[in-house]
């Protein structure tokens, strides 16, 4: 734990990782609303399906914060 008004490198990395996850989540939310409400003509179902796969991949990939076991 850091002393008052100081932050360790590990805590800073943790805060930045959390910021990154929040930004990616907000971007996915915005883009998902945009993709599902935009008409791409006859390609709309294909693009919406592809976007669902991309969003699911990012959702599973980004929060992978598991620590590696120490030996």
N, C-alpha and C positions, 0 to 999 in steps of 0.2 A: 504494500500500500504506500502511496506517495505521501510525502509531508505536505503541509498546507502550501498552496500556491506553487506546486511543482508537480511534474508528471514524468514518469519513467518512459523509456523508449517503448517498452512492451505495452503500457497503457495507452500511449499515443497511437501505436499501431492498431490496438483494439478499437479505439475511438474512430480512427480513419476507416477501418474495415466496416464498422457499423454505419458510418456515413455513406460509404460506397453501397452497402446493401440497401439503405434507405433511398438513395438516389436511383438505383437500378429498379427498385420496387415502384417508385413513383413514375419512372419512365415507362415501365411495363404497363402500369395502370392506364396512363395517358394513351399510349400507343394502342393498347387493346381496345379502348373506347373508340379511338379514331378508326382503326381497321374494321371493327364490326359495324360502324356507322357510315362507312364510305362505300360507294358503289364502284366496283371494278368491272362492271359489265358481266359477261359470262364467266369471268375468272373469279368472281367474288367467293363462291364456295371453296375453291382451291386455295385462294389466298387466306381466307379465314381459317381453314384447316391447317395450312402451313404455319400461320401465326400462332395457332394453339400449340403446335409442336415446339416452336421456338420459345414461346413463353414458358412452357412446361420445362424445357431443358434449362433455361436460365434460372427458373425457380429452384430446380434441384441442384444446379451447379453452384450458384452464388453463396448460399448459406452453409456451404461445407466448411465448418470451422472446427472439425474434429482434430484434436491434438494427437500427434504421434506419440506412442509410448516411449518412455525413456528407458534405455537399456543399462 
